[in-house]
Amino acid sequence: MNKTNTIMMSQDDTSKGHILVVGHVTRDIFEDRQQLGGGATYAARAASAFGCRISLVTASPASSLLKPLQDDTHITLHRKKCHEFTTFILNHCGGRRELSLVSRAPDLAPEDIPESARKIPLAYIAPVIGECGRAIIDSLDSTKIVIGAQGWLRQVNDRGVIVPHLLPEAKILPDVHVIVFSEQDFPNAE
């Protein structure tokens, strides 16, 4: 079953043209290459392509992998410094994508978000592996909050493989306006 919901945003929703994006940018390793990935990366780059200004809060080491974000004049990168990216190996098995977690950057906390960015009217919280807790949402003064719930709908099993699992953060979200996820992230969703 493939469910798609379309959300129309009025001009007032982005009238200031500024979006806060919070979540790990990732290093994705494929058989023949590695690339920058993660919901925060894709959301920031897509919004930038529409001319929005983006404040992207993440945790990562300094790396040439960040160049597409650093070179984008619409994106201001606020990076919590650390020694490693959240890194996934992506394989395809029997027509399905399988992710394995290789390394994980530290969790993000409210103090990692600049005070001025907490007031941006539209926030997109995009965890990939549970790095954004409820405290992040509670710290925001944003009038619209969108959650890319992928990272709250999975965990790492004992072999390092990502499997569906509902984390506590995904259960009660009273201040959230929109939740985005795929059936691949949480196949038992209704």
N, C-alpha and C positions, 0 to 999 in steps of 0.2 A: 504494500500500500504506500502510495506516495502522496503526502499531504503538503500543500503549499498554501501559505497565507501571505497575502500582499498587504503591506502597510503603507498607506499613503500619508505623507507628511506635508503639512501646510508650510507655506513660506515662513510663517511665524516660528515654526519649530527650529529652523536653522537661520533665523533672521540675522543673527550675529555672525553666522558663517563659521562658527568655532565648535569643534567637537573634542571632548576628552575621551581618549581610548586608553584602557588600562588592561594589561595582561602580558604574559611572556611572549616575546618574539622568540622563535625557535630556529634551531639548525636542523633541517630535515635531510637525512641521508638516504639516497636512493642507490640502486646498484651501480650506476655510472656517474653520479654527481651528488653534490650537496647544494642546498639553497636555503635562503631565508624563508621561514614559514610562520605559521601560527595565526590564529584568528585576529589578534591585535595588528599584526603586519598587514594582513589582507584588508581589514576594515580601514586602517589608516590610509593605505594606498588607494583604495577605491574612493573614499571620501575626498582625498586630495585630487583625484582625477576629475571630480565634480566641482573643484574650486574651493572646497572648504578648508579652513585652517584647522590643523590637528595638533593637539598636545598629546603625545604618546608617552605613557609611563610604563616602563618595563624594567627587567633586571637582566643584564647581560655583560659579558666582558667587552672590552674595546676590541673591535674586529673589523676587517675589511668586508665581512659579510653584511655589516650594517650600512654600507655605502649607499644602497638605493634609498634608505630612509634619511640618511644624513644629507644626501644631495637634493632631496625634494624640498623645495622652498616653502611648501605649504605645511610641512611637518616639523614640529619642534620636538626633539627627542629628549626625554627626561629619563636618564638611565641610572638605575641602582647598580653600582659597580659590584661585580662579582667575578669569580674565576672561570665559570663555565656557563654555556648556554643550556637551556632545556633542549635536549637533543633527542630526536626520534629517528629510528630506522624504519623505513616504510618498505614493506614487501607486499606482493599480491599472491594470495593463496586461494585457489579454487574460485576465482572471480571476486574475492573479497579482499579489501585492504587490511593488512595487519600492521599495527604499530608496536614497536618495542621502545621502551624508554631507556636511553643510554646514560643520560645525566640530567640533572635538574638544577636550575637556578633557584635562589632563595625566594620565599614567599614575598609578596608585595604587601605593604602596610600603609595606612593613611599618611604617615609621615613621609612616605616616598612620593606623594603627590604634592606638588607645589600648592601653596595656599590659594594663589590666584586661579589655578586650574580647577580647584574644587568648586568654583562658582560658575564654570562654563555650563550653559543651559542644557546641553545634550551630552550625556555620558554613555559610552559603550564599554561595558565590563566584559572582557573576553578571556577568561581563564582557560588554559589548555590542560592543566593537571592540578587543579585545586589551589593555585597560588594566590587567588583573590578571595579573601574571606568576607564575611558579612560586615566587618568593621570598615571596609573600603566603601561600601554603599552608604553606611551610616555617616561617613565623614563628608559626603558630598552635599552641596547646595544646588545641584542640578535640578531643573524642573522636569526633565524627561530622562529616565534611566532605562537603557536597553541592556539585556544580559545575553551574551553569547554563551549559553550554558554548557557547552561541550566539556569543559574541564571540571564541571560539577556532576557530570553524568558518567564518570569513568574512574577506574583505579588501575593500578599495576598489579598483576598477579605474581606468583612466586617465580615465574620464568621471565619476568620483565615485560610481559606482553600486556598491552592496554585492553581492558575488558569493561563492559558496561557495569556501572554501579552508581546508585543514587547517593551522592554526598549530602550531608545535612544542610549545606548552604542552599541547595536547590529546592528544599521543601517549603520554606516560608519566605516569601518575597513580597511583602505588602507595599513597598515603595517602588516597585518595578512596573514599568509601563508595557514592556514587550520582552518576551523570552524567545530566543532563537536557538533551535537545535535540529539535528537530523535524526532520522530513524536509525542510522548507523551508530550514532552516539548512544541512543537509548531505544532499543527496538521494542520494548514493552510499553512505550508511552501511548497514552490515549488522548 
